[in-house]
Amino acid sequence: MSVEIHISEARTLLTALGFDEARANERSARVLLSLLKLKPDAPWSEASNPMLGVRAIADWIRSDWEFSYAENSRESIRRFTLHQFIDAGMV
């Protein structure tokens, strides 16, 4: 699987779970994939459920998804993605 396919599938999943287009964005898709510890070349069946903090999520996205967020982006991940996931009962 490619990175783009997984991100697209994650966005579709978020939409199916009731997230609007603004909340089913690429950042949210990457965060979801990191929360599942799903690597770009892994099938969805290999998803897991580790406990990760914001820093670990950003590190996972950087190392396994080869996408770097600036240090101050951790607040965006926390406020605009994780809080939405918490409100939806996902995390």
N, C-alpha and C positions, 0 to 999 in steps of 0.2 A: 504494500500500500504506500501511497505517497503522502507527504505532509498535507498537500492541498485536499486530497480525498478525505483524510481523517478530519481535518478542520471543517470541511463542508458537511460531513456526516454529523459531527458534533453540533454544528449550528442547526442542522435539521432536527436533531434530537432535542435541543433546547427549545426550538420552536414548537415541537410536538408536546413538550412539557408545559407549554403556555407562556413562554417568554416572548415578548414582542421583539421586533426587529432590532431595536436599539439595545436590548439586553441579550440578544442572541448573536452578539458580534464576535469578531475574531479573537479578541482578548478573552471573552468568556469561554469560547470553544477551547482555546489553549489551556485555560485554567481547568476546565472540566477534564480534558485529556491528562493533565498533570495530576489531578486528584485521583484519577483512575490508574496512574502510573503506566499509561499506555504509550509505548514507543511507536514512532512513525511506521516501522515495518511490521508491527505486531497486529494480529487480528483482534477484534473487539472481545473475543472470548478469553483473551489473556488479561483483561482488565482486572485490577485488584482494588482494594479499599484501604490504603494506608492513611495514617493521620499525618497531615503535612501542614506546617505553618506557612505564612505568606512568603517568607524568605526561601523556604524549601520549594515552594511552588515556582517562584521566579527562577531559582537555580535549576530546577528540572526543565523548565521551558528553555532556558539558555543552553543547557548541556545536551538534552535529548531532542529538542525541537529546533535547535540552532537559531533561536530568536531571542535577542537580548532586549530587555527592558532597562531603562535608566533607573538608577537607584531610587529616585523619587516616584517611580511608577508603582512601587509596592503599595503606596497609599491608594492608587487607582484600583489596583487588584483587590485590595481589602474593601474599599468603600463601594466601588461600582460593580464588582462581580461577586465577591464572597458574601457581602450583605444580601444581595439578591438571591443567592443560593440558599442562604440561611432562611430568609423569608419564605422561600418555596419549600423548605423542609428537606433540601437535598444534602446539606452538610450541618 
